[in-house]
Amino acid sequence: MTDFGSVLFVFVLATFIGLGVIRRVSRLLYTPLMSLTNAISAIAVVGSIVVTGAEYPRAIRILGAIALFASMTNIVSGFMITDRMLKMFKKQ
Amino acid sequence: MIRLIGELAAVLATALFIFALYWMNDPKTARRGVFAGITGMTVAILATWMQPEIVHHGWIFLAIVAGFAVGIPLSRVPLTAVPQRTALSHAFGGLAAGLVGTAEYFLWFGEHAEKLTPFRTSALVAEVILGFLTFTGSLMAAGKLQEVRWIPQRPVTYPGQNFVNLGVLGLAVALGVVLVLYPTAPWSGQVFIAIAALALIFGVLLIIPIGGADMPTVISILNAYAGLAAVAMGFVLDNKLLVTAGALDGSSGLILSIIMCRAMNRSFTNVLFGAFGKAQPALAAGGEQKVWKQESVEGAAQLLEQARSVVIIPGYGMAVAQAQHKVRELYDALTKRGVSVRFAIHPVAGRMPGHMNVLLAESNIPYSALVEMDEINPEMPQTDVALVLGANDVVNPAARYAKSTPIYGMPIIDADKAKTVLAVKRSKNPGFAGIDNELYVLDNTWMLFGDAKAIVGDLVKQFAGGGIH
């Protein structure tokens, strides 16, 4: 059913792409980089949606809803504050 | 059909996330990156939400609305509070991973024991340990950065600390192995809860001995952990999008941690297990106690006015005092008089990577005036005035030779080599690392004691009031 080999494969490739791309990020932008990657890693939201929304016992879904709230907070505040900071760099 | 849309959405979101980070290589294209990231995230959320197994839409809707309600104010904090906000968001990320892991385990434990394969259970253990230790660790870090009263600011150390810390982590991992071997025994649920509890405790223990000077490194490491927790969640749920996005976050945290460690000449383990601020041996053991010389604002203004080149070295003191706008006024006043003004940025100045750059960008100082440590150091001997603004350890010459101090070997900005040093300092106490700074007692150093914002403001007034001709 599940193919862990291919997930592992994806992980290794994604890490190499990540290292390659991040290495080129401007040193000026390390703080916005951190808030941006923070928002992106809040992709945990997709796992939370499944746990919250599927036909599971109530206690499980409550855990999911808290996780969904936490991820959503990161997505919203992460992207918004990144943009706020980048605006300051761009107007120069 | 809906499954296929879900798969395609995941591929699209992955590509958009990679572009988002790619565009961060230049401030000019960086905002495009935010747009790509938002698009990728929206696509991923909608594609997941429309899957047939999702039936409780009200719950999802409410949680998302609550996320907006808390997220929007969190994105409007003053820029000086960005390190705390970042730590807090790492905490949220860790919490989400830990809770989803807990939910999945008990779901399968109760109904689908066959899903708890050794591989998946291992991933679950990793997810829960990483998630919960990131949660409490980041909360502690955020509390220290926010200077919450009941969290000690100074590093707290006690004998056998590393032994206790490693013991707690080791026990969690050992229980994890037990869980992988017996995922569905009647007592396995308790083992799982014990692992989660130990991870929560370990997060607190890990941060207690950390001081402010180590915060840039620690925030970067917690960033990597939060990413890895998402990767582990991807393994558990067999979701490639989670794995790729988590890996991007993890590698970003890793690279930043390495850069920060290099900038302090310390290793990962040394930062996490070699607490700063243990009882420091006196620097000038046996030597006579040197005293600093104080300078008036008028005198300092005169020195700056007569200089041809000035290098400003900002540190955390500039951030706490919110002095960046006054610094901009000083920059304008001096530049107008033909003085060349540049800013020397140490990689670990402030409390998180890039902290100084963001504050100076906020006050509209052109980023061409911001110079990296390695580029500015060769020019320091020709610099007339080095103005140290709330920086301390990153300009301490003791780092070059004093083996007994924790900052030994850390590359520093050579402020002491400038012809004259003006150092603005909040108080006469030693810096966050708890070490005396001999820069302050050099023959060519003059001290200005007080709040950075007030002092820079007074300097600007000297120029504006025409007190100097």
Interface residues (C-beta under 8 A of the other chain):
Chain A: T2 D3 F4 S6 V7 L8 V10 F11 A14 T15 I17 G18 L19 V21 I22 R23 R24 V25 S26 R27 L28 L29 Y30 T31 P32 L33 M34 S35 L36 T37 N38 A39 I40 S41 A42 I43 A44 V45 V46 G47 S48 I49 V50 V51 T52 G53 A54 E55 Y56 P57 A59 I60 R61 L63 G64 A65 I66 A67 L68 F69 A70 S71 M72 T73 N74 I75 V76 S77 G78 F79 M80 I81 T82 D83 R84 M85 L86 K87 M88 F89 K90 K91 Q92
Chain B: A13 T14 F17 I18 A20 L21 Y22 M24 N25 D26 P27 K28 A30 R31 G33 V34 G37 I38 G40 M41 A44 I45 T48 W49 Q51 E53 I54 V55 H56 H57 W59 I60 L62 A63 I64 A66 G67 F68 V70 G71 I72 L74 S75 R76 V77 L79 V82 R85 T86 S89 H90 F92 G93 L95 A96 A97 L99 V100 T102 A103 E104 F106 L107 G110 F119 R120 I219 S220 N223 A226 G227 A229 A230 V231 M233 G234 F235 L237 D238 N239 K240 L241 L242 V243 T244 A245 G246 A247 L248 D249 G250 S251 S252 G253 L254 I255 L256 P347 M352 P353 G354 H355 N357 V358 A361 E362 N364 P366 Y367 L370 E372
